[in-house]
Amino acid sequence: MDEMTYVASITEQSAASVEEVLASTEEQNRRVGEIVESIGELTELISNLKALTS
């Protein structure tokens, strides 16, 4: 394997790794958004329960 082929191979591997990290980050961002949404729903339910017991 010549130097140019080696550099190209390493570059492709690096790009693939970056794509994997990006996909993972996007998934984590989606999950955090779902958690935030769930917390908002729980907050609303707590407020409703407090109103019922007041």
C-alpha positions as CSV (number, residue, x, y, z in Angstrom):
1,M,0.0,0.0,0.0
2,D,1.5,3.3,-1.0
3,E,1.4,6.4,1.1
4,M,-1.4,8.0,-0.8
5,T,-3.6,4.9,-0.5
6,Y,-2.8,4.8,3.2
7,V,-3.7,8.4,3.8
8,A,-7.0,7.9,1.8
9,S,-7.8,4.9,3.9
10,I,-7.2,6.7,7.2
11,T,-9.2,9.7,5.9
12,E,-12.2,7.4,5.0
13,Q,-12.0,5.8,8.5
14,S,-11.9,9.1,10.1
15,A,-14.9,10.4,8.2
16,A,-16.8,7.2,9.0
17,S,-16.0,7.7,12.7
18,V,-17.2,11.4,12.6
19,E,-20.4,10.3,11.0
20,E,-21.0,7.7,13.7
21,V,-20.3,10.3,16.4
22,L,-22.7,12.7,14.7
23,A,-25.5,10.1,14.5
24,S,-25.0,9.2,18.1
25,T,-25.1,12.9,19.1
26,E,-28.3,13.4,17.1
27,E,-29.9,10.4,18.8
28,Q,-28.9,11.7,22.2
29,N,-30.3,15.1,21.3
30,R,-33.6,13.5,20.3
31,R,-33.8,11.6,23.6
32,V,-33.0,14.7,25.7
33,G,-35.8,16.4,23.8
34,E,-38.2,13.6,24.8
35,I,-37.1,13.8,28.4
36,V,-37.6,17.6,28.4
37,E,-41.1,17.1,27.0
38,S,-41.9,14.4,29.5
39,I,-40.8,16.7,32.4
40,G,-43.1,19.4,31.0
41,E,-46.0,16.9,31.0
42,L,-45.2,15.8,34.5
43,T,-45.1,19.4,35.7
44,E,-48.5,19.9,34.2
45,L,-49.9,16.8,35.9
46,I,-48.5,17.9,39.2
47,S,-50.1,21.2,38.8
48,N,-53.4,19.5,38.0
49,L,-53.1,17.3,41.0
50,K,-52.4,20.2,43.3
51,A,-55.5,22.0,42.0
52,L,-57.6,19.0,42.7
53,T,-56.4,18.7,46.3
54,S,-56.7,22.4,47.1
